[in-house]
Amino acid sequence: MYQRFFKRLLDVLLSGLALIVLSPIILILYLLVRQKLGQPAFFVQERPGKDHQIFKMYKFRTMTNATDANNNLLPDSQRLTPFGKMLRSTSLDELPELWNILIGDMSLVGPRPLLTSYLPLYNKFQAQRHLVRPGLTGLAQVKGRNALTWDEKFQLDVDYVHNISFVNDLKIILLTMVTVFKRDGISHAESATMEPFKGDGKQVEP
């Protein structure tokens, strides 16, 4: 009952309220991103949602478009500015995703939307993460975030999919606040963000 009806209702009510209350902060961040990182202020990228449906996800930019002599983008670690790191560590770069939640692309809680290029790399177990709407936060985000391995992330994503409840969602939202405050798991141990997912050799077409 909660998953079918009330979860979406809560998403609409809470994301709509948050957009109204946080609109001054969102406007200030928009202006700061334009000033410090240039235009466009928003990072827009196609991501797979529920049932592998593709949608455009909105975030604030955290990296510059700096390139090398051959006009290739520099590594993330070189393009991620101190201001961008602050946005990521506080999760302020995620605020535009409230719009994705309001219009139904995402949910407040669910597996984080990953790259579309990963879709053919998932095995049957991993692909279960797309049985529900992706989330602004999720079980993996409160259990280690980018400090987790891919296997650990996918296990937590699938665990969430099979145990959705109001109580679990509330716990994840509260734990997210603690995680953001402590700024835990922002970076992976071997990269500035997260190492790309390369599959496990048992891929299936989603």
Secondary structure, 3 states (H helix, E strand, C coil): CHHHHHHHHHHHHHHHHHHHHCHHHHHHHHHHHHHHHCCCCEEEEEEECHHHCEEEEEEECCECCCECCCCCECCHHHHECHHHHHHHHCCHHHCCHHHHHHCCCCEEECCCCCCHHHHHHCCCCHHHHHHCCCEEECHHHHCCHHHCCHHHHHHHHHHHHCCCCHHHHHHHHHHHHHHHHHCCCCCCCCCCCCCCCCCCCCCCCC
